[in-house]
Structures are given as structure tokens and as C-alpha cells.
């Protein structure tokens, strides 16, 4: 494998082999990455993307592991997970807003804790979401009261070929649970958030209110968050409950009794068992309501999309 030899020559970080993934994803399913790296330097990220553009090996970019389903036992190629930096910097703009410059690998709960302590408002809809900032930006994460795209000032990425690019506000197109950064393969390395000065008590109260709303979800269970996106004007959970999906199981996987748009790893479920439930839930909603649900989670594996039967 020429790509592997090239990376071993150029990377400062280590390349590990056959790395278990269960502890790195919120679903906690068994699986391995054939090769795995946690790059901390921009130079390593550029090297990976430069070699990838020329050699086209399978590349998996893992954030907080909160919206992915690994399949197939061992994922071929290279998986990368950004080093968990907590380095934040702060400035202000001409309109009196606070601009927070944060690494793509920072965990959202840590970031929200800092913002609440300083009394800076704008990210409260992210309360209860366990992923990283980079993943949240690519998926335009949020809740019923807003999404991260509402406050993003700019995003820095490493593009194919190893080129670093800054995406200004005018370059970004935000949609429900996605943005145009999702089109193609790139790595989010930094992001700036434009926030409003408030006070710690008010920000903390809004975070607590968001968490109360999320109590209708199976918090504390092994899930990947919402499995399906809400169709326009509808709620996926209500559709799934209406066609009898709540409590349905396959092996160690079970559709939550609390919220039907969540699938729990109840008893050491495999990725294939969770996938079987996803397919059955989607089939029932289509046959009952004529609505084809779109996945919010990403299915990772080497099976063709046609064989998965879920796209």
C-alpha cells in the first residue's frame, strides 16, 4: 500500500493498527479501524489529505462518535480523530459581539461550560449534544430553538491536497442538519462562533431549559441521537411511534420506549443488528405514511449503498 508507506514517512503522530472503536462511538458497537491516527499538527492533517488525494484510500473522519454506525467488523484504510484540544481564544467584533475561536476537536459539553461561565449566549441549543465542534458544524447540530449555523462566523478546513481554506459566512450554506461542508471530504480544524454578551445565570438557565426538553429522549443510554431527520412539517419520532416501532428489537438493539427516533444498544448489539432495525423502521413509515425517512446518522462500512437498502 503506497499510501501507508507515504504516511509513515511523513506523519509525526503514530499510526496504530486494528484499533477497537466501541469506546469511541456513543452506540458502543464492536468494530475496528484497520489504521488509526490522532493528528495534533496541521502538518499531519495536510499530509494525510495530500496523500489521500493522490492515492484514494478509504478515509474515515471521526468526531465525537455520536452519529456514526460502523459496520463490517474492520473498516479498511485510515481513520483519523482530531486531538482533543481545549485551546480557545476570544475577541470582539465591531458590533459588540464576542468571537470565540475554537478547535474542531473540542467537545461541545466542555465548550458550553466555558461559555456559560463567561455569560456568552448563542450556543444553548447545543446543550445535551455529546459530539465535537467540527462534527456539529458539518451536521448543523442543534435543537428546536436553533442550530450552530446561526452563530458561525467562519470555519477553517484542510482540503484535499492538503490545502488549508477559510470558509467565511458567505461561503457557507446552512440547511436542516447539514451544511455544504458535507459536500466532499475535508477536515474541520477551527471554527469561530459569534456570540452575544449576556450573564452566567441567564445562559445557564437557557442550557438547563434545553436539557429539560431533552429529557424526553433516552439520555444515559447507548444511542447515536436521532436516527432520522424530521421530514418537513412532521416529526420522525411521531411517525415511528404511529406505526408501532417503539420497543421493537433485533438482537441486542432496541427502538427506545422513551422516544421512537432513538435506537438503543441494549445488550451488546452489533452494527448489523442496529442497521436491521433502521431498515425495518424506515420500511414501516414508508408503507404506513408514504414518507421516506432520511438518515441523520452515518453508516460506515464497505457494503455498497444499494445493499444497505436505506438510502
C-alpha positions in Angstrom: 0.0 0.0 0.0 1.8 3.1 -1.3 -0.4 5.4 0.8 0.5 3.7 4.0 4.3 3.9 3.3 3.9 7.6 2.3 2.1 8.4 5.5 4.6 6.6 7.7 7.3 8.7 6.2 5.6 12.0 6.7 3.5 11.8 9.9 4.8 12.9 13.2 1.9 11.2 15.0 1.8 7.5 15.4 -0.2 5.1 13.1 -1.9 2.4 15.2 -3.3 -0.8 13.8 -6.6 -2.6 14.4 -7.9 -0.1 16.9 -11.2 -1.0 18.7 -14.0 1.5 18.1 -16.6 0.6 20.8 -15.3 3.2 23.3 -15.1 5.9 20.6 -18.7 5.8 19.5 -21.8 6.6 21.6 -23.6 3.5 20.2 -20.7 1.4 21.6 -20.8 -1.3 18.9 -17.9 -3.5 18.3 -15.6 -2.9 15.3 -12.1 -1.9 14.5 -10.2 0.6 12.4 -7.5 -1.0 10.3 -5.3 2.0 10.8 -5.9 4.9 13.2 -4.2 8.3 13.8 -4.9 11.2 16.2 -3.1 14.1 14.5 -2.5 17.2 16.5 -0.4 19.2 14.0 -1.8 20.9 10.9 1.2 19.5 9.0 0.0 15.9 9.7 -3.5 16.8 8.6 -2.2 18.3 5.4 0.0 15.3 4.7 -3.0 12.9 5.2 -5.2 15.0 2.8 -2.4 15.3 0.2 -1.7 11.6 0.2 -5.4 10.8 0.1 -6.0 13.0 -2.9 -3.3 11.0 -4.9 -3.9 7.5 -3.6 -7.7 7.5 -2.8 -7.6 5.1 0.2 -10.7 4.8 2.4 -10.6 7.7 4.9 -12.9 8.0 7.9 -13.1 11.2 9.9 -14.3 10.6 13.4 -15.5 13.5 15.6 -17.2 12.6 18.9 -18.6 9.4 17.6 -22.1 10.5 18.3 -23.7 10.0 14.9 -21.9 7.1 13.3 -22.6 3.3 12.9 -19.5 1.3 12.0 -20.3 -2.0 10.1 -18.3 -4.9 8.8 -16.0 -5.7 11.7 -13.0 -3.9 10.4 -13.1 -0.6 8.5 -10.4 -0.5 5.8 -8.0 2.3 5.2 -7.3 5.1 7.8 -9.5 6.6 10.5 -8.5 9.9 12.0 -9.7 11.6 15.1 -8.7 15.1 15.9 -6.6 15.5 19.1 -8.9 16.7 21.9 -7.6 20.3 22.2 -9.3 22.7 24.6 -7.4 25.8 23.3 -9.9 28.7 23.0 -9.3 32.3 22.2 -11.6 35.2 22.5 -12.0 38.6 20.8 -14.8 41.1 19.9 -16.2 42.5 16.7 -17.4 45.9 15.7 -21.0 45.1 16.7 -20.0 44.3 20.3 -20.3 40.5 19.9 -17.8 38.1 21.4 -16.0 35.9 18.8 -14.8 32.5 20.2 -12.1 30.8 18.1 -12.1 27.1 18.9 -10.5 23.9 17.6 -12.7 21.4 15.6 -11.9 18.7 18.1 -13.2 20.4 21.2 -16.1 18.6 22.9 -19.4 20.5 23.0 -20.1 20.0 26.7 -16.7 21.5 27.6 -17.3 24.4 25.2 -20.8 25.1 26.6 -19.4 25.0 30.1 -16.9 27.7 29.3 -19.5 29.9 27.5 -21.9 29.6 30.4 -19.3 30.5 32.9 -18.4 33.7 30.9 -22.0 34.5 30.2 -21.9 34.4 26.4 -25.1 33.4 24.6 -25.8 31.7 21.3 -24.8 28.0 21.7 -27.5 27.0 24.2 -29.4 24.9 21.6 -26.4 22.5 21.6 -27.0 21.5 25.3 -27.0 17.8 25.7 -25.3 17.0 22.3 -22.2 14.9 23.0 -20.1 15.4 19.9 -17.3 17.7 18.8 -17.5 21.2 17.4 -16.3 20.1 14.0 -18.9 17.4 13.7 -21.6 19.8 15.0 -20.7 22.4 12.3 -20.8 19.8 9.4 -24.1 18.5 10.6 -25.5 21.9 11.6 -26.4 20.4 15.0 -29.0 22.0 17.3 -32.5 21.7 18.7 -35.9 23.1 18.3 -34.7 26.6 19.4 -31.8 27.0 17.0 -28.7 25.4 15.4 -25.0 26.1 15.4 -25.1 27.6 11.9 -26.9 30.6 13.5 -23.7 31.7 15.2 -20.8 30.5 13.0 -18.5 33.4 11.8 -16.0 31.3 9.8 -14.6 27.8 9.5 -11.1 26.6 8.7 -10.7 23.3 6.9 -7.9 21.2 5.4 -9.0 20.3 1.9 -8.0 17.5 -0.5 -4.4 18.1 -1.5 -3.5 19.4 2.0 -4.7 23.0 1.3 -6.0 25.0 4.2 -9.1 27.0 3.4 -11.1 29.6 5.4 -14.9 29.5 4.8 -16.4 32.9 5.5 -20.1 33.4 6.3 -20.9 34.0 2.7 -19.3 30.7 1.7 -21.5 28.6 4.0 -25.0 27.3 3.2 -26.9 26.0 6.1 -29.7 23.5 5.9 -31.6 21.4 8.4 -28.9 19.1 10.0 -26.3 19.8 7.3 -24.3 22.4 5.5 -22.3 22.5 2.3 -19.1 21.5 4.2 -20.6 18.0 4.0 -20.2 18.0 0.2 -16.8 16.3 -0.3 -14.1 15.2 2.0 -12.4 17.7 4.3 -11.3 18.2 7.9 -12.7 21.0 10.1 -9.7 22.3 12.1 -11.1 25.5 13.6 -14.3 27.4 13.9 -15.2 30.9 15.1 -18.6 31.5 16.8 -20.1 35.0 17.1 -21.9 35.2 20.4 -23.9 37.8 22.4 -22.8 39.1 25.8 -25.2 38.0 28.5 -24.6 36.8 32.0 -23.9 33.4 33.5 -27.2 33.0 35.2 -29.2 33.6 32.1 -27.1 31.4 29.9 -27.1 28.7 32.5 -30.9 28.8 32.7 -31.3 28.5 29.0 -28.9 25.5 29.0 -31.0 23.9 31.7 -34.2 24.5 29.8 -32.7 22.9 26.7 -31.7 19.9 28.8 -35.2 19.6 30.3 -36.6 19.4 26.8 -34.1 16.6 26.0 -35.4 14.5 29.0 -38.0 13.2 26.6 -35.0 11.4 25.0 -33.2 8.3 26.3 -30.3 10.2 27.9 -27.7 7.9 29.6 -28.4 5.1 27.1 -26.1 3.9 24.3 -27.6 5.7 21.3 -26.4 7.9 18.5 -29.0 10.6 19.0 -31.8 10.9 16.5 -31.6 8.2 13.8 -33.7 10.0 11.2 -34.2 13.6 10.3 -37.6 15.2 10.8 -39.4 15.4 7.4 -40.6 19.0 6.6 -43.6 19.8 8.8 -43.5 16.4 10.6 -41.7 14.6 13.4 -39.9 11.4 12.7 -40.5 10.2 16.3 -44.3 10.5 15.9 -44.3 8.7 12.6 -42.2 5.9 14.0 -44.4 5.6 17.1 -47.5 5.7 14.9 -46.5 2.6 13.0 -45.6 0.6 16.0 -41.8 0.9 16.1 -41.4 1.7 19.8 -39.9 -1.2 21.7 -39.1 -3.2 18.5 -35.9 -5.1 18.8 -33.3 -7.1 16.9 -30.7 -9.0 18.8 -29.2 -6.6 21.3 -30.7 -3.5 19.6 -34.0 -1.9 20.6 -36.1 1.1 19.5 -36.4 3.2 22.6 -39.6 3.1 24.6 -38.9 6.8 25.5 -38.6 8.2 22.0 -39.1 6.1 18.9 -36.4 8.1 16.9 -33.7 6.6 19.1 -32.2 3.1 18.8 -30.5 1.8 22.0 -27.6 -0.6 22.2 -29.4 -2.5 24.9 -27.4 -5.8 25.1 -24.1 -5.7 23.2 -25.8 -5.1 19.8 -23.8 -5.4 16.6 -23.8 -2.7 13.9 -25.7 -5.1 11.7 -28.5 -5.6 14.3 -28.9 -1.8 14.6 -28.9 -1.5 10.8 -31.7 -4.1 10.6 -33.8 -2.1 12.9 -33.1 1.1 10.9 -34.3 -0.6 7.8 -37.4 -2.0 9.3 -38.3 1.3 10.9 -37.9 3.1 7.6 -39.9 0.4 5.7 -42.8 0.7 8.2 -43.0 4.5 7.9 -42.9 4.4 4.1 -45.6 1.8 3.9 -47.9 3.4 6.5 -47.5 7.1 5.7 -45.8 7.2 2.3 -42.9 9.2 3.9 -39.3 8.1 3.2 -37.3 9.0 6.2 -33.8 10.4 5.7 -30.9 9.2 7.9 -29.3 11.6 10.3 -26.7 9.1 11.4 -23.8 8.0 9.1 -23.4 4.3 8.3 -19.8 3.4 7.8 -18.7 0.2 6.1 -17.6 -1.3 2.8 -21.0 -2.5 1.7 -22.5 -0.7 -1.3 -25.4 1.6 -0.6 -27.8 -0.5 -2.7 -27.1 -3.5 -0.4 -27.7 -1.4 2.7 -31.2 -0.7 1.4 -31.6 2.5 3.5 -30.7 5.3 1.1 
